[in-house]
Amino acid sequence: MIIRFVIQPGQIASWRVRSDSELRVGTARVWVTRIFSPYDYWLQTGDVLRVARGERIWISTDANIAAEISLTSAYALARRPLFKWIERLGNYLGDISRLRSR
């Protein structure tokens, strides 16, 4: 899944990353800071930074133009409770049939 967004000059965006991702800079120099890192990152056009699930990051730009950024991660379907229950039932029935065949 790819999310594309724009950071305007002087704007600071912050969010918590929901899955392991790659942050890619499209245009303009971007500043990134991470909650668990003592370092700041200055990324140029084309640079990629890997961010871990659960990590909070802040992004800004010092350029005079908007910074185009994309965040890429593997797409994961949300598992609804009914589907979880059906999966557990299937596992249970499979266990029973294996016990009977012994």
C-alpha positions in Angstrom: 0.0 0.0 0.0 1.4 3.4 -0.9 0.2 6.7 0.8 1.3 9.9 -0.9 1.1 13.3 0.8 2.6 16.8 0.7 4.2 18.8 3.5 4.0 22.6 2.9 7.0 24.8 3.9 6.8 25.5 7.6 4.3 22.7 8.3 5.2 19.9 10.7 3.4 16.5 10.4 3.4 13.8 13.0 2.0 10.3 13.1 2.5 6.8 14.5 3.4 4.3 11.9 0.9 1.3 11.8 3.2 -1.2 10.0 6.8 -1.5 8.9 7.2 1.0 6.1 9.6 2.9 3.8 9.4 6.7 3.7 10.5 8.0 0.3 11.1 11.7 -0.5 9.8 12.8 -3.9 10.8 16.5 -4.0 12.5 19.0 -1.6 14.7 18.3 1.4 12.9 16.8 4.3 13.6 16.7 8.0 12.5 13.6 9.9 12.8 12.9 13.6 11.9 9.6 15.4 10.7 9.2 18.9 13.3 6.6 19.9 16.3 8.1 18.1 18.6 10.8 19.4 19.3 11.8 15.7 17.5 13.9 13.2 17.5 12.9 9.5 17.8 15.2 6.5 16.6 13.3 3.5 17.1 14.5 -0.1 15.0 13.8 -3.1 15.0 10.0 -3.7 16.2 9.1 -0.2 14.4 6.3 1.6 14.1 5.8 5.4 12.7 2.6 6.9 10.4 3.1 9.9 9.1 0.4 12.2 5.6 -0.4 13.2 4.6 1.7 16.3 7.2 4.3 15.8 6.2 8.0 16.0 7.8 10.3 13.5 7.8 14.1 12.7 8.4 15.4 9.2 9.0 19.0 8.0 10.8 20.8 5.2 13.0 23.8 5.0 12.5 24.2 1.2 10.5 27.0 -0.4 8.4 24.4 -2.2 6.1 21.7 -0.9 7.8 18.3 -0.2 6.2 15.3 -1.8 6.5 12.2 0.3 5.3 8.6 0.0 5.0 5.9 2.7 5.0 2.3 1.4 4.0 -0.7 3.4 2.7 -4.2 2.8 -1.1 -4.2 2.7 -2.7 -6.1 5.6 -6.4 -6.8 5.7 -8.1 -6.0 9.0 -9.3 -9.3 10.5 -12.9 -8.9 11.8 -14.1 -10.8 14.8 -16.4 -13.1 12.8 -13.6 -14.2 10.5 -11.4 -14.9 13.5 -14.1 -17.0 15.1 -14.7 -18.9 11.8 -10.9 -19.5 11.5 -10.8 -20.8 15.1 -13.8 -23.1 14.5 -12.1 -24.5 11.4 -8.9 -25.2 13.4 -10.9 -26.8 16.2 -12.8 -29.1 13.7 -9.6 -30.0 12.0 -8.1 -31.0 15.4 -11.1 -33.2 16.2 -11.0 -34.9 12.8 -7.2 -35.7 13.3 -8.0 -37.1 16.8 -10.7 -39.4 15.4 -8.5 -40.7 12.6 -5.9 -42.0 15.1 
